[in-house]
Amino acid sequence: MEKGIMRFSDKVGFISAGSVVGKCEFEGPIGDCFDIHDKSDKFGMNTWEKAESEMQRLALNTAMAKAGLSEGDIDALFAGDLLNQCVGSSYGLVDFDIPYFGLYGACSTAAEGLILGAMGVSAGHFERAAAVTSSHNSSAERQYRMPIEYGAQRSPTAQWTVTGSGAFIIGNCGGVRISEALGGIVVDKGIKDASNMGAAMAPAAVDTLTRYFSVSGSSPEDFDLILSGDLGAEGGSILCELMLTSGYDIKGRYNDCGMIIYDRGAQDMHSGGSGCGCSAVVLAAYILPKLMRGELSDILFLGTGAMMSPASVQQGQSIPAVAHLVRLKKPL
């Protein structure tokens, strides 16, 4: 460990991953990559919140089935979502007989879970660990903004909360490697607009990326891809501009999970996708296979989260944000 950068052995990586999405995500540019989809967004449930929990159950079961594992083979489960007290995770995973650690990292939850899982495996505390997260457009909208039935007009800077869940199983294996990690610092630049979370999160991403480049001595040109999850078009543009003023030109190697998952024009998704499920399903279904096939060799995955709550929004508080960095490499 060098000034906050955690380095893991070449054996620590992904055993398997599962992805579950809704209608809009399946109809997007990478729809064929996902394991399971439901065009009703309900997954057999009678409320949106129960549907989100069911997505997590399906995602973890899918990841375990791919690896030929059962719940007894997993030593720890890190999970979280956007709902109050992370009830999407706790209800969705209640039937799994696995030690459960609840997380709240907002849209950075996937990265946070991967870091904690890799830490536990690398230290020898766990043989295998699972990281699971989710979001549901309809459950998030009525918690943070208003019921979708209200039909309110969305701001051009607004992002569309992804209906999806991603699950990852981490262990000592020969898969895609989790090489390094750098934890994010909470950054608050006074942004109060809940319809412009990209602007709130971008400064946190700048802080983490510049710290990583400074400490590691690396530069953007050393990586095939610098992937945020998820700043959307607005936040991504701000990130590239702020990084340039810091002396790092990332534009040629940068992309965002919220930009990948939807066709913004054809699907009218404004600034792109967001939500815990966004980066999780894009990573699980689209990025990891590219690393596994050798189409990508070495990437920085930057999970960005707006750490607000319904109460903080209603009280007019600004939106603090965090960005956790995970370096991923193709198998040896």
C-alpha positions as CSV (number, residue, x, y, z in Angstrom):
1,M,0.0,0.0,0.0
2,E,1.5,3.3,-1.1
3,K,-0.2,6.5,0.2
4,G,-3.7,5.0,0.0
5,I,-3.3,2.8,-3.1
6,M,-4.1,-0.8,-2.3
7,R,-2.3,-3.3,-4.4
8,F,-3.6,-6.9,-4.6
9,S,-2.0,-10.1,-5.8
10,D,-2.4,-11.2,-9.4
11,K,-4.7,-14.0,-8.2
12,V,-7.4,-11.7,-6.8
13,G,-10.2,-11.2,-9.3
14,F,-13.6,-12.0,-10.7
15,I,-14.9,-15.6,-10.5
16,S,-18.2,-14.6,-12.1
17,A,-20.7,-11.9,-12.5
18,G,-24.5,-11.7,-13.1
19,S,-26.6,-8.9,-14.6
20,V,-30.4,-8.2,-14.5
21,V,-32.1,-5.3,-16.2
22,G,-35.4,-3.8,-17.1
23,K,-37.1,-2.7,-20.4
24,C,-35.2,0.5,-21.2
25,E,-31.8,-1.1,-20.5
26,F,-32.6,-4.2,-22.6
27,E,-33.6,-1.9,-25.5
28,G,-30.3,0.1,-25.3
29,P,-27.1,-0.4,-27.3
30,I,-25.8,-3.3,-25.1
31,G,-29.1,-5.0,-24.3
32,D,-28.0,-8.3,-25.7
33,C,-25.2,-8.5,-23.2
34,F,-27.3,-8.8,-20.1
35,D,-28.2,-12.1,-18.5
36,I,-31.8,-11.5,-17.5
37,H,-34.3,-8.8,-18.4
38,D,-38.0,-8.1,-17.8
39,K,-39.9,-5.7,-20.1
40,S,-42.5,-5.0,-17.4
41,D,-39.8,-3.9,-14.9
42,K,-41.7,-5.8,-12.2
43,F,-39.9,-9.2,-12.1
44,G,-43.1,-10.9,-10.9
45,M,-43.6,-8.5,-8.0
46,N,-46.4,-6.2,-7.1
47,T,-44.4,-3.1,-6.0
48,W,-41.3,-1.5,-7.5
49,E,-39.3,-1.9,-4.3
50,K,-40.0,-5.6,-4.2
51,A,-39.0,-5.8,-7.9
52,E,-35.7,-4.2,-7.0
53,S,-35.1,-6.8,-4.3
54,E,-36.0,-9.6,-6.7
55,M,-33.4,-8.3,-9.2
56,Q,-30.7,-8.6,-6.5
57,R,-31.8,-12.2,-5.8
58,L,-31.7,-13.1,-9.4
59,A,-28.4,-11.4,-10.1
60,L,-26.6,-13.2,-7.2
61,N,-28.2,-16.5,-8.1
62,T,-27.0,-16.0,-11.7
63,A,-23.4,-15.2,-10.7
64,M,-23.3,-18.3,-8.4
65,A,-24.8,-20.5,-11.1
66,K,-22.2,-19.4,-13.7
67,A,-19.4,-20.4,-11.3
68,G,-21.1,-23.6,-10.1
69,L,-21.2,-22.3,-6.5
70,S,-23.8,-22.4,-3.7
71,E,-24.3,-19.9,-0.9
72,G,-22.1,-22.1,1.4
73,D,-19.1,-21.4,-0.9
74,I,-19.3,-17.6,-0.3
75,D,-17.9,-16.2,2.9
76,A,-19.2,-12.6,2.8
77,L,-21.8,-10.6,1.0
78,F,-21.4,-6.8,0.5
79,A,-24.6,-5.2,-0.8
80,G,-26.4,-1.8,-1.0
81,D,-28.8,0.2,-3.0
82,L,-30.5,3.7,-3.1
83,L,-33.6,2.9,-1.0
84,N,-33.8,4.1,2.7
85,Q,-31.8,1.8,4.9
86,C,-30.8,-0.2,1.8
87,V,-34.0,-2.3,2.1
88,G,-33.7,-3.4,-1.5
89,S,-30.6,-5.4,-0.6
90,S,-31.6,-6.6,2.9
91,Y,-35.0,-8.0,1.7
92,G,-33.6,-9.2,-1.6
93,L,-30.8,-11.2,0.0
94,V,-32.4,-12.3,3.2
95,D,-32.7,-15.9,2.2
96,F,-29.0,-16.3,1.5
97,D,-27.1,-17.9,4.4
98,I,-24.1,-15.7,4.0
99,P,-22.6,-13.1,6.4
100,Y,-24.1,-9.8,5.2
101,F,-22.5,-6.3,5.2
102,G,-24.8,-3.5,4.1
103,L,-23.3,-0.6,2.1
104,Y,-24.4,2.9,1.1
105,G,-22.2,4.4,-1.5
106,A,-25.0,5.6,-3.8
107,C,-23.8,5.1,-7.4
108,S,-20.3,4.2,-6.1
109,T,-21.7,1.1,-4.3
110,A,-20.5,-1.4,-7.0
111,A,-16.9,-0.1,-6.7
112,E,-17.1,0.0,-2.9
113,G,-18.2,-3.6,-2.8
114,L,-15.5,-4.7,-5.1
115,I,-12.8,-3.0,-3.0
116,L,-14.1,-4.5,0.2
117,G,-14.4,-7.9,-1.3
118,A,-10.9,-7.8,-2.8
119,M,-9.5,-6.6,0.5
120,G,-11.0,-9.5,2.4
121,V,-9.9,-12.1,-0.1
122,S,-6.4,-10.6,-0.4
123,A,-5.9,-10.6,3.3
124,G,-7.0,-14.2,3.6
125,H,-10.1,-13.5,5.6
126,F,-12.4,-14.8,2.8
127,E,-12.0,-17.5,0.2
128,R,-14.7,-15.9,-1.8
129,A,-16.8,-12.7,-1.4
130,A,-19.8,-11.4,-3.3
131,A,-20.7,-7.8,-4.1
132,V,-24.2,-6.9,-5.1
133,T,-26.1,-3.7,-5.8
134,S,-29.2,-2.4,-7.6
135,S,-31.4,0.5,-8.5
136,H,-34.9,0.7,-10.0
137,N,-36.1,3.7,-11.9
138,S,-39.6,3.7,-10.3
139,S,-38.5,3.1,-6.7
140,A,-35.8,5.8,-6.9
141,E,-38.0,8.4,-8.6
142,R,-40.7,8.3,-6.0
143,Q,-38.1,8.3,-3.2
144,Y,-35.9,11.2,-4.3
145,R,-38.2,13.2,-6.6
146,M,-41.8,12.3,-7.3
147,P,-44.0,9.4,-8.5
148,I,-43.5,8.8,-12.2
149,E,-47.3,9.0,-12.6
150,Y,-47.1,12.7,-11.8
151,G,-45.5,13.3,-15.3
152,A,-43.2,16.1,-14.2
153,Q,-40.8,17.5,-16.9
154,R,-37.2,16.4,-16.5
155,S,-34.3,18.8,-16.6
156,P,-31.9,18.4,-19.6
157,T,-29.1,17.7,-17.1
158,A,-31.1,14.9,-15.4
159,Q,-30.0,11.3,-15.6
160,W,-32.3,8.3,-15.9
161,T,-32.0,5.9,-13.0
162,V,-31.2,2.5,-14.4
163,T,-33.4,-0.5,-13.5
164,G,-30.8,-3.1,-13.0
165,S,-28.8,-5.2,-10.6
166,G,-25.2,-6.5,-10.8
167,A,-23.6,-9.2,-8.7
168,F,-19.9,-10.2,-8.6
169,I,-18.1,-13.1,-7.0
170,I,-14.5,-12.3,-6.1
171,G,-11.8,-14.8,-5.1
172,N,-8.3,-16.1,-5.9
173,C,-8.8,-17.2,-9.5
174,G,-7.6,-16.9,-13.1
175,G,-10.2,-14.4,-14.2
176,V,-10.2,-10.6,-14.7
177,R,-7.9,-9.2,-12.0
178,I,-8.6,-6.6,-9.4
179,S,-5.1,-5.1,-9.4
180,E,-5.4,-1.9,-7.3
181,A,-7.8,0.3,-5.5
182,L,-8.0,3.8,-4.1
183,G,-10.7,4.9,-1.8
184,G,-12.5,8.2,-2.4
185,I,-12.7,11.2,-0.2
186,V,-16.0,13.0,0.3
187,V,-16.1,16.2,-1.7
188,D,-18.9,18.8,-1.5
189,K,-18.7,21.8,-3.9
190,G,-22.1,23.2,-2.9
191,I,-24.2,21.8,-5.7
192,K,-27.9,21.6,-4.6
193,D,-29.6,20.6,-7.8
194,A,-30.7,16.9,-7.5
195,S,-31.4,17.0,-11.2
196,N,-27.7,17.6,-11.9
197,M,-25.9,14.9,-10.0
198,G,-23.1,14.8,-12.6
199,A,-22.0,18.2,-11.6
200,A,-22.1,17.3,-7.9
201,M,-20.0,14.1,-8.5
202,A,-17.4,15.3,-11.0
203,P,-15.2,17.1,-8.4
204,A,-15.0,13.9,-6.4
205,A,-13.9,12.0,-9.5
206,V,-11.3,14.7,-10.2
207,D,-9.9,14.4,-6.6
208,T,-9.6,10.6,-6.8
209,L,-8.1,10.5,-10.3
210,T,-5.5,13.2,-9.7
211,R,-4.5,11.6,-6.4
212,Y,-4.1,8.2,-8.2
213,F,-2.0,9.6,-11.0
214,S,0.1,11.7,-8.6
215,V,0.9,8.8,-6.2
216,S,1.2,6.1,-8.8
217,G,3.3,8.1,-11.3
218,S,1.0,6.9,-14.1
219,S,-0.8,8.9,-16.7
220,P,-4.0,8.6,-18.7
221,E,-2.0,7.2,-21.6
222,D,-1.1,4.1,-19.5
223,F,-4.7,2.8,-19.6
224,D,-7.0,1.5,-22.4
225,L,-10.0,3.0,-20.7
226,I,-10.9,5.4,-17.8
227,L,-14.5,4.5,-17.0
228,S,-16.7,6.4,-14.6
229,G,-20.0,5.1,-13.2
230,D,-21.8,7.3,-13.6
231,L,-21.5,11.0,-14.3
232,G,-23.5,11.1,-17.5
233,A,-22.9,13.5,-20.3
234,E,-23.0,16.6,-18.1
235,G,-20.7,15.3,-15.3
236,G,-18.4,13.6,-17.8
237,S,-17.8,16.8,-19.7
238,I,-17.1,18.6,-16.4
239,L,-14.7,15.8,-15.4
240,C,-12.7,16.0,-18.6
241,E,-12.4,19.8,-18.4
242,L,-11.4,19.8,-14.7
243,M,-8.8,17.1,-15.3
244,L,-7.3,19.1,-18.2
245,T,-6.9,22.1,-15.9
246,S,-5.1,19.7,-13.5
247,G,-2.7,18.7,-16.2
248,Y,-4.3,15.4,-17.3
249,D,-5.9,15.0,-20.7
250,I,-8.3,12.0,-20.3
251,K,-10.8,12.8,-23.1
252,G,-9.4,10.3,-25.6
253,R,-9.6,7.4,-23.2
254,Y,-12.7,8.3,-21.2
255,N,-16.2,6.9,-21.2
256,D,-19.1,6.7,-18.7
257,C,-21.4,3.8,-17.9
258,G,-24.4,6.1,-18.0
259,M,-23.4,7.0,-21.6
260,I,-22.9,3.4,-22.6
261,I,-26.1,1.8,-21.4
262,Y,-28.6,4.0,-23.3
263,D,-28.9,5.6,-26.8
264,R,-29.5,9.1,-25.4
265,G,-31.1,10.4,-28.5
266,A,-33.3,7.5,-29.5
267,Q,-34.4,6.7,-26.0
268,D,-34.7,10.4,-24.8
269,M,-32.4,9.8,-21.7
270,H,-31.2,13.4,-21.4
271,S,-27.8,13.2,-19.7
272,G,-27.6,9.4,-19.6
273,G,-28.0,6.7,-17.0
274,S,-27.4,6.8,-13.2
275,G,-28.2,4.7,-10.1
276,C,-26.3,1.9,-8.3
277,G,-27.4,-0.6,-11.0
278,C,-25.9,1.4,-13.9
279,S,-22.2,0.9,-13.4
280,A,-22.8,-2.6,-11.9
281,V,-24.6,-4.0,-14.9
282,V,-22.4,-2.3,-17.5
283,L,-19.3,-3.6,-15.7
284,A,-20.7,-7.1,-15.3
285,A,-22.2,-7.6,-18.7
286,Y,-20.1,-5.4,-21.1
287,I,-16.7,-4.4,-19.6
288,L,-15.6,-7.7,-17.9
289,P,-16.2,-9.8,-21.0
290,K,-14.1,-7.3,-23.0
291,L,-11.3,-7.7,-20.4
292,M,-11.7,-11.5,-20.4
293,R,-11.4,-11.6,-24.2
294,G,-8.4,-9.3,-24.2
295,E,-10.1,-6.5,-26.1
296,L,-9.2,-4.3,-23.1
297,S,-6.1,-4.9,-21.0
298,D,-5.8,-2.4,-18.3
299,I,-8.6,0.0,-17.2
300,L,-9.5,2.4,-14.3
301,F,-13.1,1.9,-13.1
302,L,-14.2,5.0,-11.1
303,G,-17.4,4.5,-9.1
304,T,-19.0,7.9,-8.4
305,G,-21.7,8.5,-5.9
306,A,-23.9,11.4,-4.8
307,M,-24.3,10.9,-1.1
308,M,-27.6,12.6,-0.6
309,S,-30.8,11.4,1.1
310,P,-34.5,12.3,0.7
311,A,-34.2,14.3,3.9
312,S,-31.1,16.2,2.9
313,V,-32.7,17.1,-0.5
314,Q,-35.9,18.3,1.2
315,Q,-33.9,20.4,3.7
316,G,-32.1,22.1,0.9
317,Q,-28.6,20.8,1.7
318,S,-25.9,20.5,-0.9
319,I,-24.9,17.2,-2.3
320,P,-21.6,15.6,-1.1
321,A,-20.0,13.0,-3.4
322,V,-17.4,10.3,-3.4
323,A,-15.5,8.4,-6.1
324,H,-13.8,5.0,-5.5
325,L,-11.2,3.8,-8.0
326,V,-10.6,0.2,-9.0
327,R,-7.9,-0.8,-11.5
328,L,-8.9,-3.9,-13.5
329,K,-6.6,-6.0,-15.7
330,K,-7.1,-8.8,-18.2
331,P,-6.3,-12.3,-17.0
332,L,-2.7,-13.4,-17.1
